[in-house]
Amino acid sequence: MKVVNLSLIALLALLTAACGDHNDRPERGTLVSISATGEASRVPDVASISAGVVTEAADSKQAMADNAAQMQTLMKAIKKAGIDDKDVQTSGISLYPHYTTNRNGAGKAEIDGYTARNTVSIKVRKLEKLGEVLDALAAAGANQINGPSLEIGEPEPVMAEARQQALDKARARAETYAKSLDMKVLRIVSISESGSGGMPRPMMMEMARAKTADAVTPVAPGETTVSVNLDLVFELDD
């Protein structure tokens, strides 16, 4: 029994030595919290648009049938324009009635027709062809076109550039604080990141009939800016 007790005491002593006394921990230097934002811009290379067909008929079945026939023509035009199947997705199908009421507002409202709607979302990865694609959709019977939303197809390299810029800004500020206190930047204690991948700017587009056979809808891609926000804590020391 004495041997067991001695062994237990020895084990507890080893654990105490390994863990150490909390009071023996070295104190941290001065901590400074800094927020910084970095930005990077690129010409967007991907456009997202939506196109659809709206049809009306007195009968619900006829409205859907007319819509399906016109939509098939539109889908063939999308395929002919070189859009991959993976970049075309149905985003909405709807059918709803129209109601009429008496001029004086009396009496029960009656259905006098139906509207059918079918919409697809499309990604155009060759931005130089976007104007031609829009014109082809209108020519194929699309009577509802929304967009484009322009974006960067591979945003991570641009985000990395913005991230590095934010980090450089934060470190420079930390160096400024350290210098004013006759100290030096020892290390980064923590980093927290939030970012924006470049906000799309959707806009409604009305497809007008071209004045000449060679006219193509103009599209100006401009630039898309992404930003990264960093919250960092630096440790300063003598």
Solvent accessible surface area in square Angstrom, and as a share of the most:
residue,aa,sasa,rsa
1,M,176,0.79
2,K,166,0.70
3,V,113,0.65
4,V,96,0.55
5,N,70,0.36
6,L,118,0.59
7,S,65,0.42
8,L,98,0.49
9,I,108,0.55
10,A,54,0.42
11,L,94,0.47
12,L,99,0.49
13,A,59,0.45
14,L,123,0.61
15,L,96,0.48
16,T,98,0.57
17,A,81,0.63
18,A,88,0.68
19,C,109,0.65
20,G,40,0.38
21,D,76,0.39
22,H,130,0.58
23,N,136,0.70
24,D,111,0.58
25,R,164,0.60
26,P,124,0.78
27,E,170,0.76
28,R,142,0.52
29,G,25,0.24
30,T,62,0.36
31,L,81,0.40
32,V,24,0.14
33,S,91,0.58
34,I,12,0.06
35,S,70,0.45
36,A,7,0.05
37,T,57,0.33
38,G,0,0.00
39,E,92,0.41
40,A,6,0.05
41,S,42,0.27
42,R,95,0.35
43,V,90,0.52
44,P,3,0.02
45,D,70,0.36
46,V,8,0.04
47,A,0,0.00
48,S,30,0.19
49,I,6,0.03
50,S,24,0.15
51,A,0,0.00
52,G,0,0.00
53,V,0,0.00
54,V,37,0.21
55,T,15,0.09
56,E,117,0.52
57,A,20,0.15
58,A,87,0.68
59,D,76,0.39
60,S,35,0.23
61,K,163,0.69
62,Q,90,0.40
63,A,0,0.00
64,M,76,0.34
65,A,52,0.41
66,D,55,0.28
67,N,6,0.03
68,A,50,0.39
69,A,61,0.48
70,Q,58,0.26
71,M,12,0.05
72,Q,118,0.52
73,T,72,0.42
74,L,0,0.00
75,M,79,0.35
76,K,148,0.63
77,A,19,0.14
78,I,4,0.02
79,K,122,0.52
80,K,185,0.78
81,A,39,0.30
82,G,60,0.57
83,I,15,0.08
84,D,79,0.41
85,D,102,0.53
86,K,151,0.64
87,D,11,0.06
88,V,29,0.17
89,Q,132,0.59
90,T,76,0.44
91,S,70,0.45
92,G,33,0.31
93,I,106,0.54
94,S,44,0.29
95,L,74,0.37
96,Y,87,0.33
97,P,44,0.28
98,H,57,0.25
99,Y,132,0.50
100,T,63,0.37
101,T,89,0.52
102,N,88,0.45
103,R,254,0.93
104,N,123,0.63
105,G,56,0.54
106,A,54,0.42
107,G,62,0.60
108,K,184,0.78
109,A,42,0.33
110,E,116,0.52
111,I,83,0.42
112,D,80,0.41
113,G,5,0.05
114,Y,48,0.18
115,T,5,0.03
116,A,0,0.00
117,R,65,0.24
118,N,26,0.13
119,T,22,0.13
120,V,2,0.01
121,S,45,0.29
122,I,1,0.01
123,K,69,0.29
124,V,2,0.01
125,R,119,0.43
126,K,131,0.56
127,L,27,0.13
128,E,135,0.60
129,K,91,0.39
130,L,0,0.00
131,G,6,0.06
132,E,86,0.39
133,V,5,0.03
134,L,0,0.00
135,D,44,0.23
136,A,35,0.27
137,L,1,0.00
138,A,36,0.28
139,A,91,0.71
140,A,16,0.12
141,G,22,0.21
142,A,9,0.07
143,N,91,0.47
144,Q,55,0.25
145,I,9,0.04
146,N,47,0.24
147,G,6,0.05
148,P,7,0.04
149,S,20,0.13
150,L,33,0.16
151,E,62,0.28
152,I,20,0.10
153,G,32,0.31
154,E,132,0.59
155,P,56,0.35
156,E,103,0.46
157,P,84,0.53
158,V,5,0.03
159,M,29,0.13
160,A,45,0.35
161,E,78,0.35
162,A,0,0.00
163,R,73,0.26
164,Q,95,0.42
165,Q,68,0.30
166,A,0,0.00
167,L,45,0.22
168,D,77,0.40
169,K,83,0.35
170,A,0,0.00
171,R,102,0.37
172,A,59,0.45
173,R,107,0.39
174,A,0,0.00
175,E,84,0.38
176,T,91,0.53
177,Y,113,0.43
178,A,1,0.01
179,K,166,0.70
180,S,86,0.55
181,L,97,0.48
182,D,132,0.68
183,M,39,0.17
184,K,114,0.48
185,V,25,0.14
186,L,86,0.43
187,R,108,0.40
188,I,47,0.24
189,V,41,0.23
190,S,53,0.34
191,I,96,0.49
192,S,66,0.43
193,E,84,0.37
194,S,63,0.40
195,G,47,0.45
196,S,35,0.23
197,G,51,0.49
198,G,13,0.12
199,M,150,0.67
200,P,68,0.43
201,R,207,0.75
202,P,95,0.60
203,M,118,0.53
204,M,151,0.68
205,M,37,0.16
206,E,169,0.76
207,M,53,0.24
208,A,94,0.73
209,R,230,0.84
210,A,60,0.46
211,K,201,0.85
212,T,84,0.49
213,A,110,0.85
214,D,132,0.68
215,A,49,0.38
216,V,76,0.44
217,T,32,0.19
218,P,120,0.75
219,V,46,0.26
220,A,93,0.72
221,P,51,0.32
222,G,49,0.47
223,E,122,0.55
224,T,16,0.09
225,T,62,0.36
226,V,0,0.00
227,S,22,0.14
228,V,0,0.00
229,N,61,0.31
230,L,6,0.03
231,D,75,0.39
232,L,2,0.01
233,V,35,0.20
234,F,0,0.00
235,E,9,0.04
236,L,1,0.00
237,D,53,0.28
238,D,131,0.68
